[in-house]
């Protein structure tokens, strides 16, 4: 057998796991990533999408109040985290956050800096791709909530802009 794929019938070769492809496509949409690639012993699957807008997911705005779950009776009431604010810049994806463009370079922003809407605040590395995290609005950086090289989750607060 040769490598000439044009001579092979469409039903021979690697069996495509459509459920995995759909799952990867959903992950792209949820995280704002532009490409995902997975590989095992005998196959490699890459799912990518064209992006006409920046490769980040904007913060989700919730219409109306959201009720917090009620703790069980007798459980101590924990105060809400100080970062639970509408002014929080949240991570648009899962990855590793970097405070500066290159090791040894100055940070993109520091507490007290005035930023413009769209200005890069951080970079999140996800699947070997560097994704800028822009300021959603103009304002003053009141607090940086993460450290350089820290893993972050989708929706995790990164900074407070007032």
C-alpha positions in Angstrom: 0.0 0.0 0.0 1.3 3.4 -0.9 0.6 6.8 0.7 -1.5 8.0 -2.3 -4.7 8.8 -0.4 -6.5 9.5 -3.6 -6.6 5.8 -4.5 -8.2 4.7 -1.2 -11.9 4.5 -0.7 -13.4 7.1 1.6 -14.4 4.4 4.2 -10.9 3.0 4.7 -8.2 4.6 6.8 -8.6 6.4 10.2 -12.0 6.1 11.8 -13.1 9.6 12.7 -14.4 10.0 16.2 -17.1 12.6 15.5 -18.1 12.9 19.2 -14.5 13.9 20.0 -14.4 16.4 17.1 -17.7 17.9 18.4 -16.3 18.0 21.9 -13.2 19.8 20.8 -15.2 22.3 18.7 -17.3 23.1 21.7 -14.2 23.6 23.8 -12.9 26.0 21.1 -16.2 28.0 21.4 -16.1 28.0 25.2 -12.5 29.0 25.7 -12.1 31.4 22.7 -9.1 29.4 21.4 -8.5 29.2 17.7 -7.1 25.7 17.5 -7.0 22.5 19.5 -4.9 19.4 18.7 -5.0 16.0 20.4 -2.9 13.0 19.7 -2.7 9.4 20.9 -0.8 6.4 19.7 -2.3 6.0 16.3 -4.1 9.3 15.4 -3.9 13.0 15.6 -6.9 15.3 15.5 -6.7 19.1 15.0 -9.8 21.3 15.1 -9.3 25.0 14.2 -11.5 27.9 13.4 -11.0 31.2 11.6 -11.3 34.2 13.8 -12.2 37.6 12.5 -12.3 39.2 16.0 -9.6 39.1 18.7 -8.9 35.5 20.0 -10.4 36.0 23.4 -13.9 35.5 24.8 -15.4 38.7 26.3 -16.4 38.6 29.9 -19.9 37.1 30.3 -22.5 39.6 31.4 -25.3 38.2 33.5 -28.7 39.9 33.1 -30.2 40.3 36.5 -29.1 39.0 39.9 -27.8 35.5 40.4 -28.7 33.7 43.6 -25.9 32.1 45.5 -26.5 28.6 46.8 -27.6 28.4 50.4 -25.1 26.8 52.7 -26.3 23.9 54.9 -27.6 24.7 58.4 -24.9 25.2 60.9 -22.2 25.9 58.2 -20.2 29.0 58.9 -21.0 31.9 56.5 -17.9 32.8 54.5 -17.7 36.5 53.4 -17.8 37.0 49.6 -14.3 37.1 48.1 -13.0 40.7 47.7 -12.5 40.1 44.0 -16.2 39.5 43.3 -16.8 42.8 41.6 -18.2 44.1 38.3 -14.8 45.8 37.8 -12.9 42.5 37.6 -11.0 41.6 34.4 -11.7 37.8 34.1 -9.7 35.2 32.4 -11.2 34.4 29.0 -9.7 30.9 29.0 -7.8 28.2 30.9 -4.0 28.6 30.7 -0.9 30.1 32.2 -0.9 33.9 32.7 2.1 36.1 32.1 2.4 39.6 33.4 5.0 40.7 30.8 5.6 40.1 27.0 9.0 38.3 27.6 10.9 37.1 30.6 12.9 40.0 32.1 10.7 42.7 30.4 8.6 45.2 32.3 5.1 44.1 33.2 2.3 45.2 30.8 0.6 47.0 33.7 1.1 47.6 37.4 -1.2 48.8 40.2 -1.8 52.5 39.7 -1.4 52.5 35.9 -4.1 54.1 33.8 -5.1 51.9 30.9 -7.1 52.4 27.8 -9.9 50.1 26.6 -8.3 47.3 24.5 -4.8 47.8 26.0 -3.0 44.5 26.7 -3.0 43.7 30.4 -1.6 40.2 30.4 -0.9 37.2 28.1 -2.5 33.8 28.7 -0.7 30.8 27.1 -3.1 28.1 26.1 -2.0 25.1 24.1 1.3 26.8 23.1 -0.6 29.9 21.8 -0.1 33.3 23.4 -3.4 35.1 23.8 -3.5 38.8 24.8 -6.0 39.8 27.5 -7.1 43.4 26.7 -8.6 45.9 29.1 -12.4 45.8 28.7 -12.6 49.5 29.6 -10.5 52.5 30.3 -9.6 53.1 33.9 -7.0 52.7 36.7 -5.5 49.4 37.7 -6.6 49.0 41.3 -5.4 45.5 41.9 -3.5 42.7 40.2 -4.9 39.4 41.6 -2.5 36.9 39.9 1.2 36.2 39.8 3.4 35.7 36.8 3.4 32.1 35.5 0.3 31.2 37.5 -2.3 28.8 36.0 -5.7 30.4 35.7 -9.2 29.0 35.0 -11.9 30.4 32.7 -13.7 33.3 34.5 -11.0 33.7 37.2 -10.5 37.3 38.2 -7.1 38.6 37.1 -7.2 42.3 37.9 -9.5 45.1 39.1 -9.9 48.2 37.0 -11.8 51.2 38.5 
